[in-house]
Amino acid sequence: MSEERSMKTHIDYAHELDIMVKPEALVPGVDREVGTILGSGFPLFSIGGGYFRQALSWILLNFHTRRGYYIVETPTIASDELFQISGHTDFYRKNMFMLDIEGKSYVVKPMNCPFHILVFLNELGKRRGKLRLPFKIFELGRVHRYEPSGTIHGLLRVRGFTQDDAHIIVEESQTTEVVMSIFEEMKLLLEEVFSLPISSENVKVRLSVSDKNLIGKEFMGSLREWEHAEDALERVAQRIEEDYGVKKVVGVGEAAFYGPKIDFLLTVREAGVVKEWQMGTIQFDFNLPRRFGIDKEVREVFGDVKVYLIHRALLGSLERFLGGYLEYSKGRLPFSLAPLQIAVLAVTGGEEVDEEILRVARELKEKLISLGFRVGLEEVNKTGLSGSIRQIESTIKPPVIVFVGAREVKEKALTVSIYSLQELKRIQKRVSFANVDEAALELEKIAESLEESVKKVSGARLRLPADLSFLL
Ligand code: ZN
């Protein structure tokens, strides 16, 4: 079995969690393969995957708004004019999906940045001195980019994806503090929500800087801007090395023409092979503020201050992050994000007690749903129990499995199996109860301990209840 497990890729795990991404999977009725009917690079988050996506969105929105980011929602398609100002039409055209509507050129947005700058300029014009810097704009921004079909791969390389994207307009005196806070945010998300501790084992840091001799030539902007931005990024890299032993890789001359950046890569070791996935990024941009006249507008409102524009994503593309994470966790998701959170297995054996087992299991399921959980109930015969567990563990993988059998009903104690993402294995517990209500409340306590870290970063418990028995 371990042999078989290690052969699985993130595409298999995603398929098991109900994401339509396996090209060869067949859709009945239309009788076509997923890869044909959806095309290449557009994964569909089906029922299970849908709950995951909405739960993650909820966490990210709460997380950001509590940290002073303003939330926006910008259109998927807009006039080419916007992207001419940003320069994307000239420099990024080969990656863009373009449309002709009534003889006018439109762009399916490949990036959210131009819209976020419009938001800033619009607010600056309307509210003037009421705006405070740093000004932080966040969006779960769905973007589309052309990638050749030969490079498309599961969730890791797609054509349509969602970024946890933010743009920050920051005064020069605030840059180091802001850059450091972005790293803190990434660390919080990875450690608290995904139980993914930052260490030299998991994370790589890549710093891309200019070649000082080429500033003003290949690298646009002033020496002051480059030195200031690179210094702020360097300090974060230094801090990560000191605190976590993660050594940075510095690429001299590898910065984009418009600014230096730091990239965080998730590394997963499997059978001696190291795989790397791009996650978050912090990137300075000296180009867009000039193209959109930000400096001039800011000076009019705030006087003689120097501002910087920072692009940042913590997880990067949600699709790519999920792909990498599923390989790391072997298809397991944290309790708050798992499509099916609690499976209730009614273990019958053709005895008189079966009736009571089914009553308790059904009532328990209803009670747990009313408490806000995503629950599934399945009746299994005790002779087939191990097969059922294998089946569940190789598909929907609920973090909590509750067994209700003859012994549990007689002894008034449930058997509960909880998957620990820290230990990467299941832990068994017995939970005594006098009646079903009490059993549900005891299970809620267990669930609350699993939700605690999400509550810590997003300020509330995430409850998105559903009866998902059909996924079992
Ligand atoms: Zn951007």
Residues whose N, C-alpha, C, O or C-beta is under 5 A from the ligand:
A	BS01	ZN	C113 H311
